[in-house]
């Protein structure tokens, strides 16, 4: 092995984002905890529906209490069982294929930790409540984004980071061994 390859191996084993059981797993746990604490607060402190909205930034952002028995944006309504199975399958794939998905890129470890935490946060809701609690509502004039939660935000940020990493990777020339330079 060359010195450069040894350094790359050593760097990969020392970076806590490149080992699932280090920072990515902890990050997933933190996302689940924050997601569940915020949802518990919503469920215990105000009733469901539009009438109980709390204005945070007038004309832009309200806190609400909505329930969703489907997937993102309400697709597949009343599909809690199927969505729970899909969530569980995706979570298992993310854990088992972690090394292959990360490809020694720390930002991808971060992305997978975020995605996994979000998936598990919403899975907990589906299993315990039979639906997902959404409470963040953004809008501008007549446009209203569907309500979402911390888990949804983590999934979106994780997917975005993973896509960005892939796009940047596609434009980076692969390293060549010194004898080919």
Rosetta blueprint (number, residue, H / E / L):
1 X L
2 X L
3 X H
4 X H
5 X H
6 X H
7 X H
8 X H
9 X H
10 X H
11 X H
12 X H
13 X H
14 X H
15 X L
16 X H
17 X H
18 X H
19 X L
20 X H
21 X H
22 X H
23 X H
24 X H
25 X H
26 X H
27 X H
28 X H
29 X H
30 X H
31 X H
32 X H
33 X H
34 X H
35 X H
36 X H
37 X H
38 X H
39 X H
40 X H
41 X H
42 X H
43 X H
44 X H
45 X H
46 X L
47 X L
48 X L
49 X L
50 X H
51 X H
52 X H
53 X L
54 X E
55 X E
56 X E
57 X E
58 X L
59 X L
60 X L
61 X E
62 X E
63 X E
64 X E
65 X E
66 X E
67 X E
68 X E
69 X L
70 X L
71 X L
72 X H
73 X H
74 X H
75 X L
76 X L
77 X L
78 X L
79 X L
80 X H
81 X H
82 X H
83 X H
84 X H
85 X H
86 X H
87 X H
88 X H
89 X H
90 X H
91 X H
92 X H
93 X H
94 X H
95 X H
96 X H
97 X L
98 X H
99 X H
100 X H
101 X H
102 X H
103 X L
104 X L
105 X L
106 X H
107 X H
108 X H
109 X H
110 X H
111 X H
112 X H
113 X H
114 X H
115 X H
116 X H
117 X H
118 X H
119 X H
120 X H
121 X H
122 X H
123 X H
124 X H
125 X H
126 X H
127 X H
128 X H
129 X H
130 X L
131 X L
132 X E
133 X E
134 X E
135 X E
136 X E
137 X E
138 X E
139 X E
140 X E
141 X L
142 X L
143 X E
144 X E
145 X L
146 X L
147 X L
148 X E
149 X L
150 X H
151 X H
152 X H
153 X H
154 X H
155 X H
156 X H
157 X H
158 X H
159 X H
160 X H
161 X H
162 X H
163 X H
164 X H
165 X H
166 X H
167 X H
168 X H
169 X H
170 X H
171 X H
172 X L
173 X L
174 X L
175 X L
176 X L
177 X L
178 X H
179 X H
180 X H
181 X L
